[in-house]
């Protein structure tokens, strides 16, 4: 008991030094108070650091925003680069649970580049995020096909869709699905060799290997794996030597029937300064994308995130709807806003209100001047359908009015930053559910009726001119 007490005292003393370094580098006192002050050190040594945090929100936020700075501070104090592990809850540390099946009590989250999983095989330097599993991924119309493709690859790596190329904008879930494939392969094949690497790190490691005459070790690392997950391949654009090395690594793996999964922000043909032979290799497999999630999917993502957390504070549906309605293009920002709201409410014991959310949204939504004004959209739709603009916002419900009114609502939703409630107010104070229904009806008809889709596209082109 005395030995344990001494260990905790030593950890606390070292942790104060680490905090002093972090505070000097983080640049924001508020961020320091929010994310670092609540951390309790359990163990600090040159090989391993174990930190207790209030909940897994902290794990994700530190992992995404502050892990590099934390590692630098630990190295400065300890003289080494230890493995960092986070413990949530008040119990004693234990072996990490399967990230796809979290235990009912405390959860253990490894972080950083070294993630030892002796009972799950050799994950190499994969740095797989413990939350990025298929279980934690919300499937919607925008990602359903890509999710199914990733599932197929995880079930039969090297046989189905090799390579798998996923492209999407930032924060839409391509990296999450890539990690999920890695977790699933390790789940079904504990001895599998899985390696996740961002393209930028691949480049830096190759340069280091050349400078220190370690190219053979570098090639052995990446050419002797069962699953290679390489993120943000667009960073290889213009780097001829790195592209050549990756080309030969790609061929070696594919010839050995090893699975390759690649992500990028564009399809292969649209990545500038990417060699034609790489584009050809990528197109030999399955190229699939993730689109921006619709409102229902965004709302489901927020509800799913709330359900995952063992906290009493649950925002009401109108608060979640406000967040989902305003943040449309980036799931990472969507969850980040929820994290901030819940963290603030939990730490200061404050009820989550619309006003609090509105203040938080200022950090995530940057409104820009919009030349496509609501008045212009209403007038353009009215002219195209041969009716008066006043009729669109009136109470008449004849078919000659209902369809153009729904089209106007759809275009307002697509071309402006107005919320559902704000759009409804333009049409005589109609409820937001009416706007949702109108958008769904028009969207479904666009998908099924090519002539109607041409009409909508012509309206959009007119408004964009």
N, C-alpha and C positions, 0 to 999 in steps of 0.2 A: 504494500500500500504506500509506504514511504517512497519507494522507488518510483511508483507511478506519479505521486505528487511532485517529486523532484523533476520528473520528465515533463510534466505539464508546466511547471514553473519555468524550466529552461525554454520550452516551446513558446511560452508567453513572452519571455524576455526577447528572444530572437524575432518573434513576430512583431513586436513593437519597433524593432529596427527596420524590418521589412516595410511596415506601414509608413515609417518616416520616409523611406526611399520612394514608395508609391506616391505618397502625398506630394512629394516634390516634383514628380513627373506627370501626374495625371492632369494637372492644369485646371481642374474644376473641383472646388471644395464640396459642392453639392453632390457630385458623382462619388467623391471619396466617402462622404458621410453615408450615402445611400447604399453603396455596394461593398465597401470594405470594412467600415466600422462594425457592422453586425457579425463579421466572420470571427469564429473562435478557433484558434489553433489547437489541434489534437496531437500532432507529431511534426517536428521539423528536424530533418537531418540532411546530410549531403546527398542521400540517395532517394529519400521519399519525404514528401510533405503532405500531410493530411489535414484538411480544413473543414470545419463544420459551418454550414450556411443554413439560413432559415427554411428555404424551400428550393425546388429545382428551377424556379424562375431565376434565382441567383446564378445557378450553374450555367444556364444557357446564356444569360447576359454577360457574365464574366468571360465565358468561353468565346463569345462573339466579339466582345468589345475591349476586354482588359487583360486577356490571358498573356499576351506578349509582354505587356508592361509588368505584370505580376512575375513572370518568369525572369525578366531582367532584374527586378528587385531582389528576388530570391538568390539569383546568381551573385549579385553584388554583396549580399550579406553572408551567404553560405559558401561562396567560392566555387560552387558547383551548379549544375543544372539538374535538379532533382525531378523525379516524376511528381506531378501534382494530382492529388485526388480530393474530390469533394464528397462530404457526407451531409445528407439532409436529415433533419429530425434530431431527436434528443438521445437516441440510443447509442450503443457502442458500435464502432465500425465493424463491418463484416465484408465478406467477399462480394463483389459486384453481382447483382442479379442480372438475369437475361433481360436486356433492354426491351425486348418485345413483350415480356411478361413481368412487369414490376411487382415487387412484393407489397403486401398491405402496409407494412411498417416503413422503416427507414430505407432510403434508396442510396446507393453508392454510385458515384459518377466519376469515372476516370477522365482526365483531361490532358490535352497536349499530344505530343507526337509519339510517345511510348505508351502503349495500351496493352499491358500484359494480360493474356487470356490463356493460361496454360491448359485450362479445361476446354477451350474452344479452338484450339489450333494456333497456327502462326499467323497473326494478323500483321506481321512485319511492322512497318511504320505507318500503318493505315490511318490512325487518328480518326477512326469512325466515331461520329457523334452518337452517343447512347440514345438520344431521342429520335434520331433519324431512322426509324424503322417503318415497315409497312403498316404496323399497328397504329402509329401516330400520324399517318398520312391521310388526309381527308380527300376522298375521291369525288370529283364533280365532272361536269361536261367538258370543262377546259383541259382536263388531264387524264380522262378515263382511258384513252387509247394508250398513252405513254405508260401509265401505271400498269396496264395489262401486259405491255411489252416487257417491262422490268420484271414483273412476276414470272413471265415465261423464261426470261434469261436466268433469273435466280434459281428456277427449278431445274433448268438444263443448261448450265453454263458451258459455253464452247460449242453448243449445238444449235441453239435458237438465236437467230439475229446476231451474228458476230461479224463486224462490231455493231454495237448499239450506239447510235449517235443521237443525243438529246439536245435540242436547242430551245432556248427561252430567254426572256429578259431577266434582269436581276431580281431575285427574291420571289420567283414563281414556283420553286420547288424542285428544280432539276438536280441540285446537289443532294437534297433530301432523298430523292429516289435512288440516286447513285449509291449513297450510303446504305439505303435499305437493301439494295441488291447484295452489298457486301455482308451485311448482318445475316441475311437469309442464307447465303452460301455457307457462312461459318456455322450457322445453326444446323444445317443438314449435313455438312461435311466438316467436322471439327479439325481435321488435319489440313484443310485447304489453306493455301498460301494466298492471302489477299493483300493487295497493296493499293492504297489510295494516295494520290499525289496531285496537287495543283500543278498546272503546266509551268507556272513561274518557278516553283521549287524544282521541278524536273530540270529546267534550264540552269538554275543556280548550282544544282548538284553536278550536272555535267561539266560546267565550267570549273568547279572545284576539283573534280576528278582529273580533268586535263592538266590543271596547274600542278597537281600533286602526284601525277603519274599513277592514278588509280582508276583508269578507264575500264580495266578488266573487272574490278569489283563493282563498278557502276553498272556495267552491262549485265553481270551476273545477278545483281539485285533486281533488275526490272525484267530480265528475260527468263527468269526461273520462277515465275509465279503462276498461279492458277487463274487469278482474276486481277486484271489491272484496271483501276478506276482513275482516269485522268481528267481533271476538272479544268474548265476554261481554256480549251485548246487554242482559242484565238490568240493567246499570249505567245504562241510559237510563231505567229505571222511575222515574216521578215527576218527570222533567225534561221539562216540557211543550215548552219552546222547542227543546231538542235533539231530542226526538222528532219535532217538526214539521219541522225541518231535515232529519233523516234520512228522513222520509217522502217529501219532495220529491226528495231525492237518490235514494232507492230507485226512485221512479217514473221519474225521468229515465234511470236506467241500464236499467231493465227495458224501457222503451219503446224504447230503442236496442238492445235484444237483447244487453246486456252482463250478464255473470254476477255474481251476488251469492251469497256464502256467509256464513252467520251461525252463531255458536255461542252457547249459553247453558247455564245449569245446570238449566233446566226447559223443558218444552214451552211454546210461546207462550201458550196459554190459562192456564197456571199462574203466569205472571210477574205479580206484583201491580203495579198502577198502570202497566201498559203499555196504550197506547191501542188501542181496538178495531180501528181501521183498520189499524194495524200488524199486529195479530194476524191479521186477515183476509188481509193481503198475504203474510205468512209461510206461512199455511195454503194459499195458492194453489200453492205449490211442493211440495217433498218435505220432510216433517218426519221425521227419523229419530234414533235414539238409540244410545248405546253403553252396554252394561251392564258390570257388574263382571266382569273376566276370571276364568275358571275356573282351577284349579290348573295344568292342562296348559299353558294359554296363558301364565300367569305364569312358569312354568318355561322355556317357549320364549323369552320376552322376555329372561330372564336369560342363557340360553345364547347368544342372538343378540348380546346386548351384549358378552359375553365374546369371542365370535368376531370382533367388529369391532375389538378392541383389539390392537395389535401388542406385547403384553406376555407375558412368560414365565409369569407367575403366573396359573394357571387353577384356580379353586376346584373341588374334587371335587363330584360330583353330590349327595352328601348335604348339603353346605353350601348349594348352590343350592336344594335341596328345602326346607331349613329356612327360608330366606329367603322362598321362594314360598309356603310353607305358613302363615307367620305374618303376612305383609303381603298382605292380600287386596283392599283397597278402593282402592288408589291406585298406579298404575303409576309415577308420579313418585317416590313414597316407595320403591317396590320397587327402581328403578334407583339412587336416591340411596343406599340401604343398600349395594348392591353397589359403588358408587363408593367409598364410605368404606372398605369392607373391602379392596378392591384397592389403594386409595391407601395405606392404612396398611401393608398387607403389602409393597408395593413400596418405600415410602420407608424403612421400618425393616428391610427384608429379613427379614420374619417370615412363617412359613408360616401360611396361612389355616386356622384351626381352628374347631370348633364353639363353643368358649368365646369366641373373638373375635367370632364372629357373634352369639352370645347377648348379648354386651355391646353390640354395635352396635344390635341390635334394640330395646334399651331406649329408644333415641331415636326409634323409629318406631312402636312398638306400645304403646298406652296402655290397659292392661286396666282395665275398669270392673266394678263389682259386677254380677253377672248373677243375676237372680232365677230365670231358667230353668236350674235346676241339672240336671246329668246324671241324678241320682236321680229328679227329677220327670219328666223326659222318658221314662226307662225305665218308670216306673210308669204313666204316661199311655198309652204305646203298648201295654204289656202289658194294661191294662184294656180298651182299645179292641178289641184282638184276642182278648180272652177267654182269656189265658194268664197264667202267673205270671211276675213280673219275673225270677226266678232262671233261668227257662228261656231268656231272651234272652241271658244271658251264659254259658250252659252250652255243652256240646259237641254237643248234638243237632243233626242236620241235616235233619230232616223238613221238608216244605214248610210245615206249619203253624207252624213256628218260624223258618225261614229268611227268609220275607217280612217278618214283623214285626221280626226282628233287623236286616234291611237298612233298614227304615223308621226304626228307632231310630238307626242309624248316620247315615242321611241327615239326620234332624232334629238330631242332635248337631252335625253339620257345619254346618248352616244356622243354628242358633240359639245356638251357643256359640263361644267362641274356642279351643276345644280343637284341637290339631293332629291329624293323621292317626294318628300314633304314640300319642298320648294316648287317642284314641278306641279304637284297637285294644286298648290295655291294659285298658280297661273291660270288654271282651268276652273275657276269659281270655287276654290277651296275643296276640291275633291280629295279623298283619302289617298294615302300613299299606296294602299293595296290596289286601288284602281289603276294607278300608274304602273305598278308591277305587272298587273294583269295585261294591260295594254302592250307593254314592252314584250311580254312573253308571247302574246298573240302575233305581233308583228314579226318578232324574231323567228317564230316557228314557220310563218308563211314565207319569209325570206328563204329559209332553208329548203322549203318544199316546192316553191313556185319560182322558177327562174325568171319569168317575165316580171313578176312583182319585185324580185330581187334587183333586176335591172332598173326598175323605176326608183327604188330606194337609193341605189347607187348613183343614179342620175341626180337625185335631189341632193345627195351628199356632195357630189362634184360641184353642183351649182353653188352650194353654200360655202364650199372651200375656195371657190374662185375669188 
